[in-house]
Amino acid sequence: MNENTDVTFKNNSRIHFGIGATDLDKSISFYKELFQAEPSKIKEDYAKFELDDPSINLAIGLKKGSSEPVSNVSHFGIQVKSSEVVNAARERFEKLGMPVKVEEQRICCYAVQDKIWVNDPDGNEWEIFVVTDYNSDLKSDKESECCASGEPQAEKETVQAGCC
């Protein structure tokens, strides 16, 4: 039995998570845009993105028999190193006509951040953010919208805020 990995990736470890999708093609299109990368594997009911930047292994499985999005996750995020990268992501999603919530110099989780929020086709929230001041003494400028799982806002097209 082989005790070493059969998969090559840059670091000693990487994040993996699996999510369900009600429409695999729409999800593949969304994640191609989010990651600016092609999937490493596509099957009839499955897709996988294996990336070095961000270091992630994302598996997407088709949820058979359900058209209702279900998620018990607060949100997902990609931490980047500059506001320029955040702004470039905003422009990409806006060109696609997707709702984007922009937060500049947002105090959240004892840090100041520039970020955007977008939803994937099944309603999972994604933030792309840069921490511009790591040592803020303030927890949040809007306690109910930050550093918690968040509650759905009245307008679905507005992405709810979560935290770092």
ABEGO torsion letter per residue (X at the ends): XBABBABBBABABBBBBBBBBABAAAAAAAAAAAAGBBBABBBAABBBBBBAOBBBBBBBBBBBGBABBBBABABBBBBBABAAAAAAAAAAAAAAGBBBBBBBGBBBGGBBBBBBBBBBAAGBBBBBBBBABAABABABABAAABGBAEBBBABAABBBBBBX
